[in-house]
């Protein structure tokens, strides 16, 4: 029996209308991609690339979204969460024990601030403690997510982040990557001091849209 290539009228109508429906659907989808959504998607793609290749990123985040951003980064990427202030204080305690310094005196000096006559001694202690941190951060197969780094600015030790930026992502360094979470605006800063970065490509401003989104459920902080 020969094949009847002729379409019935109902089939012909469906065939004619299908391209129009497809075009309207694609147009509606394109209309949903707002500039904010596009920026969030571009930011997500940049993070995925940095996580895969290894890199240093100074991530400026609107202060009210810091906690939410931290949770999403930990959920979606295989990062090692590091509380810098907490680790620095622990390293300063160890350094104080090694040199026989009285911890209570150190606490009082810190409370007195830069005007204290013992402040230079405190900065010397902090510098020695930062060297301990730098050794601890020297190697990691995972990206470090550094948070709460305010004491680095207080003790004039932000140069540590610059040295980490130079190491992160280099195949011969042993440090896969490092991201610093900064509750600041367009310029990455801590305590009013600009974070030392090597290249403009190591800075990223987190879109509010990305911080508000929940993201895909994944494993939490390790």
C-alpha atoms as one frame of an Amber mdcrd trajectory, in Angstrom:
protein
   0.000   0.000   0.000   1.472   3.394  -0.963   2.234   5.853   1.850  -0.184
   8.756   2.092   2.063  11.818   2.565  -0.864  14.176   2.865  -1.623  15.505
   6.322  -5.100  15.713   7.672  -6.281  19.244   8.402  -5.898  18.817  12.196
  -2.356  17.456  11.805  -1.491  20.295   9.449  -2.691  22.850  12.006  -0.625
  21.262  14.774   2.469  21.288  12.551   2.008  24.956  11.696   1.385  26.015
  15.293   4.249  24.044  16.865   7.062  26.427  15.739   5.046  29.415  16.956
   4.526  27.841  20.379   8.213  26.944  20.602   9.218  30.487  19.703   6.892
  31.980  22.314   8.255  29.603  24.965  11.862  30.557  24.182  10.944  34.245
  24.177   9.277  33.894  27.581  12.329  32.125  28.990  14.628  34.850  27.658
  12.416  37.524  29.203  12.816  35.854  32.613  16.624  36.346  32.532  16.938
  39.730  34.200  20.279  41.541  34.555  20.332  40.451  38.201  19.774  36.814
  37.257  22.451  37.013  34.559  24.954  38.477  37.040  24.189  35.727  39.566
  24.648  33.040  36.930  27.930  34.557  35.737  29.163  34.704  39.338  28.211
  31.046  39.882  30.094  30.017  36.748  33.154  31.955  37.914  33.086  30.169
  41.275  32.748  26.798  39.579  35.765  27.541  37.405  37.824  28.784  40.372
  36.891  25.731  42.435  37.824  23.398  39.604  41.072  25.064  38.522  42.220
  26.449  41.858  42.466  30.197  42.455  42.524  33.028  44.956  39.380  35.149
  45.175  38.607  38.108  47.414  34.817  37.944  47.597  33.132  41.201  48.583
  29.726  40.456  50.084  26.987  42.818  51.318  27.342  42.575  55.116  23.756
  41.442  55.684  24.287  38.451  53.380  27.615  37.222  54.743  26.242  34.326
  56.773  23.906  33.170  54.011  26.692  33.397  51.418  29.042  31.453  53.673
  26.480  28.666  54.071  25.875  28.400  50.339  29.576  28.370  49.486  30.126
  25.606  52.017  27.140  23.675  50.697  27.958  23.825  47.005  31.746  23.695
  46.939  34.300  21.417  48.533  35.791  24.186  50.670  37.577  24.041  54.003
  36.070  26.704  56.244  38.697  28.622  58.238  37.932  31.207  60.923  41.052
  33.364  60.602  40.597  35.331  63.831  40.100  32.140  65.808  43.160  30.510
  64.286  45.273  33.648  64.778  44.386  33.923  68.468  45.278  30.262  68.969
  48.608  30.809  67.202  49.291  33.893  69.337  48.655  31.851  72.483  51.114
  29.218  71.287  53.678  31.887  70.461  53.186  33.539  73.865  53.724  30.214
  75.612  56.904  29.601  73.626  58.440  32.975  74.515  57.113  33.070  78.067
  54.824  36.072  77.591  51.939  36.599  80.003  48.657  36.138  78.117  46.689
  38.451  80.387  49.167  41.244  79.652  48.653  40.617  75.932  44.873  40.837
  76.351  45.167  44.125  78.262  47.533  45.529  75.628  45.063  44.661  72.890
  42.245  46.321  74.833  44.343  49.475  75.284  44.832  49.700  71.522  47.597
  51.229  69.388  48.245  53.924  71.994  49.577  51.388  74.471  53.378  51.474
  74.998  53.361  47.675  74.632  51.517  47.759  71.301  54.703  47.232  69.200
  55.431  44.103  71.241  51.916  42.864  70.530  52.434  43.426  66.803  55.694
  41.473  66.973  53.876  38.598  68.637  51.108  38.751  66.028  53.676  38.697
  63.222  55.263  35.559  64.620  51.825  33.957  64.972  50.978  34.826  61.355
  54.044  32.875  60.230  52.557  29.849  61.966  49.287  30.410  60.141  51.047
  30.789  56.813  52.728  27.434  57.319  49.386  25.861  58.225  47.737  27.333
  55.106  50.621  26.462  52.784  49.175  23.181  51.535  45.610  22.037  51.005
  44.009  19.923  48.315  40.772  21.839  48.890  39.932  25.501  48.522  40.232
  27.386  51.808  37.265  29.624  52.610  38.716  32.274  54.917  36.279  34.196
  57.103  36.528  36.629  60.050  39.911  38.077  59.123  39.512  41.366  60.992
  42.480  40.810  63.312  44.834  40.686  60.331  43.925  44.312  59.657  44.097
  45.273  63.329  47.617  43.874  63.679  48.873  45.143  60.277  49.143  41.615
  58.883  47.017  41.824  55.722  50.142  41.041  53.711  49.443  37.416  54.621
  46.508  37.440  52.211  48.744  38.826  49.472  51.195  35.964  49.963  48.345
  33.440  49.929  47.087  35.051  46.720  50.478  34.445  45.116  50.465  30.768
  46.101  46.864  29.736  45.519  46.248  27.789  42.347  49.916  27.325  41.415
  50.721  23.725  40.664  54.018  23.864  42.523  52.604  25.532  45.654  50.521
  22.742  47.145  47.633  25.131  47.847  44.693  24.397  45.566  42.879  27.665
  46.214  41.741  30.243  48.754  38.654  32.446  48.891  38.408  35.296  51.382
  34.892  36.298  52.405  34.786  40.057  52.981  31.759  41.954  54.332  32.480
  45.038  52.238  31.348  46.934  49.158  32.807  47.132  45.674  36.403  47.338
  46.947  37.648  44.309  48.933  38.700  45.636  52.306  38.971  44.699  55.973
  38.731  47.315  58.684  39.043  50.058  56.093  42.259  48.575  54.668  42.284
  47.325  51.087  43.079  43.637  50.736  46.328  43.157  48.781  45.574  41.192
  45.645  47.904  40.342  42.805  45.580  40.876  39.843  42.117  42.425  39.316
  40.930  38.948  38.322  41.336  37.855  41.942  38.537  40.172  43.064  34.832
  39.444  42.773  31.733  41.222  44.053  29.022  38.791  45.078  25.637  39.780
  43.563  22.833  40.065  46.112  20.704  37.804  43.899  23.271  35.005  44.253
  23.476  35.459  48.032  19.684  35.336  48.364  19.303  32.159  46.323  19.346
  28.893  48.226  21.397  26.992  45.637  21.544  23.255  45.218  21.509  21.122
  48.399  24.893  19.526  48.933  27.132  18.452  51.754  27.730  21.027  54.474
  30.870  22.389  56.053  33.581  19.792  56.465
